[in-house]
Amino acid sequence: MKRKKLGIKKLLPEFKKVGKLLYQEGIVHATSGNMSLRNSKKTFLITAHDCCFGDINDSSIVEVSLDNRNLDRNASVEVVVHREIYKRTSAKAIVHCHPIFATVLSFFSKAIKPRDIEGSFYIPEVPVIDIKQSIASERVAQILPEFFKRYRVVFLKGHGSWVVGDTLFDCFKYTSILESSSKILYYRKFYKGG
């Protein structure tokens, strides 16, 4: 069955809703993070460069091609990573954020392993990948799709989370669980004294 191409106007409410939720939870700040939705077999929608998740509008979303980089000019700098994930996985949505507590934990571990009941149920382990140049990196674009064959959530050390799913809200859910579990791990370590 051929998937019907949906335009920015139809998908804008989903971007707005999820952007606002991520912003309200403090998972993104100012113009950090980016998200995208598969739009058709050959295109996807992605947040624009310097998009503020708390205030998404028509000009905050850019349509780009899976095969042609000529439309990338106003897209998030991470468009290269989103493109490769869509090409090599079955992801329909991607959210990339910079959650503070998860970022702190990423400096000290090769994996974030939630210890709380909900966190460990949804994401038993989040691999932490150490790549020197992790922003808009071709190297990240080549590595992440391989991890998404096994994991829904992956973290780049000192940088941020990458989550794939069927909808942006699905990705938000897992991003939120990651940050909540990371807070618990952080405070647990603090109260235990190490």
C-alpha positions as MATLAB code, in Angstrom:
seq = 'MKRKKLGIKKLLPEFKKVGKLLYQEGIVHATSGNMSLRNSKKTFLITAHDCCFGDINDSSIVEVSLDNRNLDRNASVEVVVHREIYKRTSAKAIVHCHPIFATVLSFFSKAIKPRDIEGSFYIPEVPVIDIKQSIASERVAQILPEFFKRYRVVFLKGHGSWVVGDTLFDCFKYTSILESSSKILYYRKFYKGG';
ca = [
       0.000    0.000    0.000;
       1.378    3.387   -1.008;
       1.722    5.855    1.860;
       0.009    9.179    1.267;
       2.330   12.163    1.549;
       1.272   14.532    4.306;
       2.287   18.180    4.208;
       3.754   20.436    6.874;
       0.309   21.879    7.727;
      -1.085   18.412    8.541;
       1.899   17.367   10.678;
       2.631   20.743   12.303;
       0.332   20.080   15.322;
       2.373   16.979   16.248;
       5.636   18.956   16.056;
       4.099   21.751   18.166;
       2.718   19.408   20.824;
       5.901   17.391   21.268;
       8.154   20.459   21.036;
       6.202   22.162   23.804;
       6.294   19.043   26.018;
      10.074   18.655   25.612;
      10.581   22.363   26.297;
       8.311   22.376   29.372;
      10.120   19.376   30.845;
      13.467   21.169   30.368;
      14.788   18.407   28.108;
      15.717   21.036   25.505;
      16.794   24.630   26.014;
      16.588   27.698   23.745;
      17.271   26.275   20.288;
      18.790   22.914   21.206;
      17.619   19.593   19.811;
      15.840   18.590   16.621;
      13.101   16.219   15.538;
      11.773   14.773   12.317;
       8.932   12.744   10.837;
       8.973   10.490    7.810;
       6.679   12.187    5.261;
       6.764    9.825    2.293;
       8.993    7.208    0.712;
      11.345    9.940   -0.493;
      10.965   12.813    1.998;
      10.894   13.692    5.682;
      10.063   16.791    7.696;
      12.659   18.138   10.142;
      12.893   21.101   12.452;
      14.750   24.089   11.034;
      18.169   25.251   12.223;
      17.801   27.305   15.449;
      14.194   26.171   15.969;
      12.861   26.801   19.480;
      10.799   23.772   20.554;
       8.646   25.931   22.816;
       7.498   28.090   19.904;
       7.189   25.963   16.749;
       5.374   27.459   13.738;
       5.122   26.885    9.954;
       8.629   28.214    9.316;
      10.087   25.918   12.007;
       9.643   22.813    9.814;
      11.527   22.031    6.603;
      10.817   19.285    4.056;
      13.962   17.515    2.853;
      14.734   14.638    0.527;
      16.173   11.255    1.442;
      18.354   11.312   -1.662;
      19.078   14.966   -2.410;
      20.868   17.347   -0.027;
      19.961   20.451   -2.061;
      16.928   21.136    0.158;
      18.937   20.992    3.406;
      19.838   24.691    3.577;
      17.427   25.715    6.387;
      17.232   22.317    8.081;
      18.793   21.414   11.412;
      22.523   20.739   11.142;
      21.753   17.161   12.251;
      19.805   16.489    9.026;
      22.615   14.206    7.805;
      22.092   11.897   10.813;
      18.282   11.863   10.496;
      18.581   11.030    6.786;
      20.834    8.055    7.353;
      18.615    6.682   10.134;
      15.567    6.842    7.829;
      17.487    5.213    4.989;
      18.741    2.293    7.091;
      15.985    1.655    9.653;
      12.198    1.463    9.801;
      11.955    4.588   11.987;
       9.022    6.890   11.245;
      10.016    9.557   13.780;
      13.267   10.736   15.398;
      13.873   13.036   18.369;
      17.338   14.269   19.362;
      17.646   16.185   22.656;
      20.153   17.254   25.298;
      18.679   16.054   28.615;
      20.826   17.417   31.451;
      20.900   14.480   33.897;
      21.407   11.882   31.175;
      24.221   14.019   29.734;
      25.957   14.143   33.133;
      25.703   10.348   33.493;
      27.060    9.851   29.968;
      30.471   11.175   31.064;
      30.884    8.335   33.581;
      29.458    5.242   31.945;
      29.385    3.171   28.766;
      25.646    2.646   29.281;
      22.832    4.268   31.224;
      20.932    1.491   33.005;
      17.765    2.737   34.711;
      17.219    1.252   38.191;
      13.654    2.488   38.726;
      10.797    0.148   37.808;
       9.306    2.183   34.938;
      12.650    3.147   33.447;
      14.029   -0.385   33.493;
      10.768   -1.709   32.015;
      10.825    0.636   28.997;
      14.557    1.110   28.477;
      16.656   -1.455   30.350;
      19.866   -0.091   28.819;
      20.902    2.951   26.812;
      24.316    2.574   25.176;
      26.616    5.585   25.441;
      28.729    6.118   22.339;
      31.950    8.127   22.613;
      32.639   10.011   19.387;
      34.918   13.054   19.405;
      33.018   15.129   16.822;
      29.394   14.254   17.470;
      27.538   17.288   16.102;
      26.267   16.919   12.511;
      28.799   14.149   12.032;
      29.019   11.743    9.112;
      30.569    9.272   11.565;
      27.500    9.470   13.833;
      25.282    9.085   10.749;
      27.052    5.824    9.917;
      27.095    4.391   13.469;
      23.627    5.213   14.888;
      21.507    3.156   12.457;
      23.420    0.045   13.536;
      22.574    0.701   17.205;
      18.906    1.242   16.342;
      18.704   -2.355   15.153;
      18.916   -3.299   18.836;
      17.996   -0.193   20.860;
      15.258    2.444   20.726;
      17.325    5.006   22.677;
      21.027    5.770   22.149;
      23.176    8.445   23.804;
      26.195   10.315   22.465;
      28.629   10.971   25.313;
      28.451   14.566   26.515;
      26.075   15.473   23.716;
      22.578   14.029   23.784;
      19.970   11.361   23.234;
      18.675    9.968   19.951;
      15.321    8.197   20.017;
      13.419    6.477   17.192;
       9.755    5.535   17.090;
       6.504    5.492   15.152;
       5.435    9.014   16.200;
       7.058   12.084   17.707;
       5.026   11.506   20.870;
       6.427    7.960   21.061;
       9.956    9.438   20.897;
       9.039   12.066   23.519;
       7.836    9.348   25.884;
      11.146    7.493   25.751;
      13.180   10.703   25.996;
      11.183   11.734   29.073;
      11.593    8.299   30.682;
      15.348    8.454   30.027;
      15.684   11.823   31.756;
      13.465   10.825   34.682;
      15.461    7.611   35.209;
      18.714    9.547   34.892;
      17.615   11.933   37.661;
      16.870    8.939   39.878;
      20.282    7.401   39.121;
      22.029   10.720   39.784;
      20.299   11.334   43.125;
      20.679    7.687   44.146;
      24.433    7.984   43.638;
      24.486   11.326   45.471;
      22.613    9.970   48.497;
      24.670    6.770   48.601;
      27.827    8.871   48.519;
      29.345    7.492   45.344;
];
